[in-house]
Structure formats: structure tokens, C-alpha cells
Amino acid sequence: MLYTVVASEDIWEGVEKEPAPTVEMSLAGVIMQLEPLGDFQAKIVRIVSTNPQDYLLASYQPGTIVRWT
């Protein structure tokens, strides 16, 4: 709950109402949720893996842009 004199439109300005469409894909044996960007590129949204080592790889961290075909 927000108690403020600022209009709610100003507080929530720029916040997306709908989440971006995502696809699940396997890259190098790691299943991840990707947000397609076009030109065969996608942004990693999250990793879906049971292997803890996959989460430690810097190349798979959320926000990373990857190429896919």
C-alpha cells in the first residue's frame, strides 16, 4: 500500500502491463526461458535447470543476449 500525494499514473509510468512473450529453448544442453529480440537473437530471462553449475556460468546469466537458430 502506498500512501503518497503523487498520482498513481506517475508512480507506475513506464511499467509494462503485459509480460514480454517468451519461449523455452535448450542451448548447449541447458534449458532456458528466452525473450526473442529478432535477427536470431534472444535475451535470457531465466534458466530452468536442475544442475547448480549452470547457474554459475556468466554466459547464462539473465539479461545476456544470445544467438539462436
C-alpha positions, 0 to 999 in steps of 0.5 A, spaced: 500 500 500 502 506 498 500 512 501 503 518 497 500 525 494 503 523 487 498 520 482 498 513 481 499 514 473 506 517 475 508 512 480 507 506 475 509 510 468 513 506 464 511 499 467 509 494 462 502 491 463 503 485 459 509 480 460 514 480 454 512 473 450 517 468 451 519 461 449 523 455 452 529 453 448 535 448 450 542 451 448 548 447 449 544 442 453 541 447 458 534 449 458 532 456 458 526 461 458 528 466 452 525 473 450 526 473 442 529 480 440 529 478 432 535 477 427 536 470 431 537 473 437 534 472 444 535 475 451 535 470 457 530 471 462 531 465 466 534 458 466 530 452 468 535 447 470 536 442 475 544 442 475 547 448 480 553 449 475 549 452 470 547 457 474 554 459 475 556 460 468 556 468 466 554 466 459 547 464 462 546 469 466 539 473 465 539 479 461 545 476 456 543 476 449 544 470 445 544 467 438 539 462 436 537 458 430 
